[in-house]
């Protein structure tokens, strides 16, 4: 099929990926016009071969950890290759006006100061992205030929080849009547993680206040990758928690996710330990 939506994940975020796939199918009027494929970190051995090796991230050398919450992030660049460098990945028939990529800007300091673009949701004209070779480019980070941060921020792409999407196509922790695609981008408040110990790596470069970066590096070196980072917090918007768990409840009803799977993910600290209780008290969603 010429159109495909790709969802990238690893073992820690598989429940979220399954809910996302269901949400796309539930809410689309054009299900017969596109495929949905989950790209799983475990299926790409080049990640495992680099375990513990140092790579370049925002000018700092850090060990690659496959157990990190975000270890699947380079898979954002895999769709053109998987599509044979033809067709569209996401948003189907949108007029791209000749651009290779459409996305939105990052919010906060990364968007305003670093001019970082959000590669978390992209519309891709795969034919124009034949230079995306993920395994090769992933390995370049370990030879100091490529820095993770500008790669993820799309700074290595010619700016004239990138167009901007409206914010509602990648709504950062905002859910309202205009939202097309909700992204719980603030990892600390992802609704399915509340109460669990933090298992993602914070930035170690802060242009507005460099001493904070020095403290973060010292913390990591003295105490370990995730030491002293605390726990995930409840999402400040109860509607977003209800939205996620309402979708998860429907996934349970349809057998997409099982109670056994949720219990297993809770034991692994991938899903909050009170997930079943939250499901019980979550109201059902309105129709698609």
N, C-alpha and C positions, 0 to 999 in steps of 0.2 A: 504494500500500500504506500502511496506517495506521502502520506501524512502520518506522523507518529509523535506521541507525547512520551518523553522519557522521564522516569523518576529514579534518582540515584540514591543509594542507601548502603548501609552496612548492617551487621547483626544487631547493633545497638538501637537502630532506628527503624527496624523492619515493620513494627506495628504502625508507626506513622506513615511509612511508605504504602502499606496495604490500605490504610484509611484514605490516603490521598488518591490512590488509584480508584477506589470505590466512589469517592466524591466526584471525580471527573466523570465517571460513567453515570452516576446518579443525576447529575445536574446538566448534562449536555443534551442538546436537541439533535445532535449530529453524530450519534454513536456509530453509525455505519460508515462514517467517512474517515475515521482515524483509528490507529492502533494505540495501545498503551503498553509500554514495556518498562519493567523495573530492572535497572542496572545494579547489580549487587557486587560490592567490593570483593567478596570471596572468590568471584569468578575470574579475577585478574591477578595471576601469580606474581606479576612484577611488583605489586605492593609488598608481598611477603618477603621477597628477596632483599628488600631494603630495610627490614626491621632493625631498628636501633642505629642505623647509619645517619650521619649528619647531613642535613640539607639546608639550603639557604632560604630563610623566611624573614622578609623585611630587614635584610642586612645582618641578621643574626643566625648563627649556626645552631640548629636544634636537632635532636634525634627523631627520626621518623618512628611513630608508634601506631601500629595497626589497631590497637585497642582504643585509640582516641575516638571520641564521639564523632569527629569530623573527618575521619580517615578516608571517607569516600569522596571528598570534595573534588579532586581532580577528574572524577568521572563526569563532571559537568561538560567536559570537552569531548566526550566519547561519541555523542550522537551522530555527527557527520560521518565518522568512520563506520559506525554500525548501519548507517543508511546507504553505504556505498557511495558517499559524496554526491547524493542526488536527493531530491525531494525536500520536504519541510519537516522540521522538528518543532512542534508546538504552534498553537494559535492559527493553524490551518491556512485559511484563505486571506489573511490580513495583507493588505498592500504594503510591501516593504520598501517601496520607492527606490529599488535598486540596492538597498543595503544588504550586507551579509548577515548582520546581527541586529536584533532589536532587544532592548532591555531598559531598565530604569537606573537612575543614579542611586548610589547608597545614601542613606540618611546620616545625620550626625557628622562628626569630625571627618570620618573617612570620605564622605561625599563632598563636604564643603572645603576641606583643607587638602585632602589627598586626591580629590577628583576621581574617586573610585567608582566604577560602575558595578552594578549588582549582577553578577553572572549566575545568581541562584535561580532566576527565571529568564530564559532567553528564547526568542524566536529566531531560528537559524535557517538560512538558505544554505543547505549542506553543500551544494555544488560550488559555492564561493569560499568554502572553508577546507579545501583539500590540503592545506598546510597544517591542519590540526592532526598531529600524530601523538597520541596521548602517552604511550609507553616511552617513546623517545624523549618527549618533552618533560615527562616526569623524571626520567633519569638525569636530565640536564641539571636539575636542582641539586643533585649530589656532587656534581662536578663544578659547582659555582658558575655555571653558564646561564642559569635561569633562577630568578627569585620567585618564590611562591606567591608573594603578595601582589606584585604587579601582574603576574599571570592571572590570578583569580580576579583581579580588578579590571581585566581586559585592557590594561595599559600597553600590552605588547601588540595590540591590533591597531591598524591605521584608524584614527578617529573618524575619518570621513566614511568608513565602511560601517559605522554603527549609528543606528537611529534609536530614538527614545520612545518607550512605551508609556502610556498613562500609568500613574502610580497604582491605580486599582488592580492592574494585572499582576502586581507583586506587592500587595499591601502589607507593610511591615507592622505587625501587631495592631492593625486597625481593621475592625469589622463593622461595616455600616452598609447602607443600601447601595452604595456604589461599588463595593468590593466585588471583584471578579475572582481573584485568587488570593486567599489569605496565606500569609507567610509568618509563622511564629519565629521570627528571626532572632529575637532576644533569647538566647539559649537558656539563660538562667530562669526564665519563666515559661518554658515550654509546658503546656498544660498536662502532658502525660508523664512529666518528670518530677513534679513537686515532692520535696522531702528527700530525694536521693542525693548522695554525695556528688559534687561536681566532678565530671570526668571529661572536660574539654579544656583546651590549652588557651589561656588568655594571651592577648597581645603583649609583646615586650618592647614595643616602641611607641612612645607617646610624645608627639611633637609639641603639644601644648604644655606638657609638664614632664620633661625627661627624667627627673628623679624617680617618678613612679615606675618607669621602665627598669631603672637600676634595682629598685626594690623587688620587682617581680622576678628579675633574673637571679638575684640573690636568694629569694625564697625557693625557686626551683632547684638551684644548685645545692642548697643546704638541706632542704627537707623533702624534695621529690616533686614530680611533675604536678600533682594535684593537691599537694599538702596545703593546708590553711586556706583553701578556696571556699570552704563552706558547703552549702547545700542549695539545690534548686528551690525556688520560691513559687508560691501559687501565682498564677497569672492575674494581673491587676484588673482585668476585664472578665467578670464571671461569664459573660456571653460567649467568650472565646473558648473557655473551658467547656461550657455546655454544648457548643458547636462540635468540638472534637469528640466528646464522649457521646453525643447524640449520634454522630456518624459511626463511632465504634459500636454502639448498641445495635445499629442496623447491620453492621458487618457480622456481629454475633448471630443475629437472627437469620442471616443468609448463609452462614457457615464459612464466610471468608476468613474470619478469625474465630478460634474456639476458646472456651474458658480455659482449657488445658494450656493452650499457648500463652494466654495472658498470665496465668499462674507461673509458667516457666519464665516468662520475661520479667515478672516481678522478682523471682528468685535470683535472676541474673543482674538485678539492679538496672534493668533497661526501661522498666515501667514502674511508676509509683506504686508503693505497697498497698495503698488503699484503693486501687483502681476499680475493683469489683464493687466496693461500697459506693464509689462515685458514680459508677454506671447505674446502680440501683436507684439513686436519687436524681439522676439526670432526666429532665423531661424529654419526651420524644420530639423530634424536629418536625416542622411543617413539611408539606409535600415538596418534592424537588421543583 
